[in-house]
Amino acid sequence: MQEFFRVGNFASTHGVKGEFKVFPTTDEPERFKKYKEIILDNGKNRRTAKIESVKFFKNMVILKIEGVDDMDAAQLLKGTEFYVPRQKAVPLSKDEYYIADLVGIKVYSDEAIIENLNSKNDIGYDLGTLSDVIQTGANDVYDVAMIDGRNVLLPAIKECILKVNINEGYMLVHVMDGLL
């Protein structure tokens, strides 16, 4: 499991006093108001920075962090991604999962839906690996890279997603008629 979750990417500077726009990669941008610190990662190193202020403009978060006091200093953050530690992430409700924990887990089918699904174990038939989570608004959609090279999109609804076990790294699904 990942120790840190990405919550945003540097978008551009904002004004001349060191503020900058962050494109949020979280479904709840208002959580930035709760953070006292944020982890900056420019691809070469990570460091923790104290947040001085948070504002919102359209779909962006405008941040001011300690030590970044002018536009030139803010411009140096170009390419930076913003993270929070797992323990500071928003708590999950029942049957909710962090996307970072879902991507990469094995996906098993409750039935042999295609000829290549002949390796059944005590979980189910090996379908493939969850490669992406698409957030649609109504419900998430899981993109599964199947063992036969194709992909299948599964709606994250109880009729399709029968069981998720993050600790053991698998998901049991039912592929509804018409999805393949």
N, C-alpha and C positions, 0 to 999 in steps of 0.2 A: 504494500500500500504506500501511496505517496505521502511524504512528510509535509509537503507544501502544496498549496493550491494556487494556480494563477487566477488573479481576479481582474487583471487589466493590462493594457498595452499603452505605451506612450503614443499619443496622437500628434500633438503639436504644442508649441508654447502658447501662453495666453497672457497678453499684456506685457508690461515691462518690469514687474516686481517679482519675477521668479515663479509665477504660477504656470501650470501646464495642464493640458487636457489629456485625460486618460479615457481610452475606449474600454468600457467595462466588459469583461468576459464572464461575468457572473450574472445570474438571473435576478439578483437583488442589489443593484448599484447603491441603494441607500445604506447598505451595510458599511460603506466607507466611513460614514459618520461615527460608527462605533469603534473604529480602529484608532489606536493611539500611535501605532507604528506600522510600517509596511516594509516589506523586503524588496529591494531593488535588485534586478538581475539584468546585466547588460550583455550576457553571454560569456563574459570573461570572469566576472566575480559577482558575488552577492554581498549586499550590505543592508543593514537595517537603518531606516530613517524615521525620525519622528514627524508625524503629521501636524502641521500648524493649523491648517484650515481645509475645509471641504465645501464645495459648492456644486451645483448641478446646472448644466446648460444643455438643453435639448436632450440628446442621448449620451452626453458626455459627463464625466466627473472632472471637476476642476480642483486640482490639488495644489497645496503649498506645503512644502516640506522644509524642515530646518536645514539651514546652510545653503539653500538655493534662493538667492535674493535678487537676481536680475535675469533678464531674458537670455543672456549668453550662458549663464549657469544652467538654466532650464533646458536650453538647446543641447547641452552636453548629455542630456538624458535620452536623446533620440535613440531608438532601438531597445529601450529598456522595457522589461516586463515586470509586473508587480505581483507579488505573492503574499500570502498569509500562511502561518503554520496551521496544520490540521486542527490543533486544539482551539484555534480562534475562528474556525469555520462555523457557519450557521448550523446549529443542531438539526439533525434529520428527524422526520416523523417516521412512523411505521411504513414499511414498504417504499421508502425513499433511499436513494443511493447517490453518492458522489459520482459524477461522470468519470472522474479520474480513476475511480475504483472499478468501473464497469468495462472501460475500454481495455481489450486484451484478454478478457476472460473467455473460457471455453463455453460453447453453446451446444446443448444436447437437445434432441427432439424426442418427444414422447412416443413417436412412431416412425417406422422406416418409410419416409415420404418419397425418397428417390433411391434408385438402385445402388448408388455409392454408399448409402448409409447401412452398411452391413456389420459395422463394429459396435455391437450393443454391449454396454457394461451395466452395472447396477444403477446408473443414473439414467441412461437413455442412449439413443443413437447419436454418434458424433456428427454434428451438423457443421461446425466450424468455429470461428472466433468472432467476438463482437469487435468490429473495427471502428464504429463511430456511433455517436448519439446525436440525433437530429431533433432539435427543439422546435416544435411546430406551433405551440400555443395551446392546442386542445390536449394533446398528449405527446410524449416523446416518441420517437421512432428509432428502433435499434437497427443499425446496418450490420448485417452478419456476413462476413466473408466465408462462404461455404467451402467445404473440402474439395468440391468438384470445380472450383474456380469461379463460380457465379456468386452473386450477392443476392440476399433476400432482405427486404425491409419489413421488420416486424413492429406493429404498433405496441407500445408499452401499456397494454391493458391486461386485466386479469385473465381474460379468455386466451391470451397468447403467452403471457409470461407466467409460468406455473410456479417456479421457484428460483430464487437467487441466493447463492451462498458465496459471499465475497471472500470469506476466510479460506474456503477451499477452492475458490477461483472458477466457479461454474454457474451456469444458468440453464434451467430446464424449460423448454418452450413447447408450445403446440402451434404448428404452422397451419393456419386456417386455410380452407379451400380458396384457391384463386391467388394466393400470395406468391406461388412459384410459377 
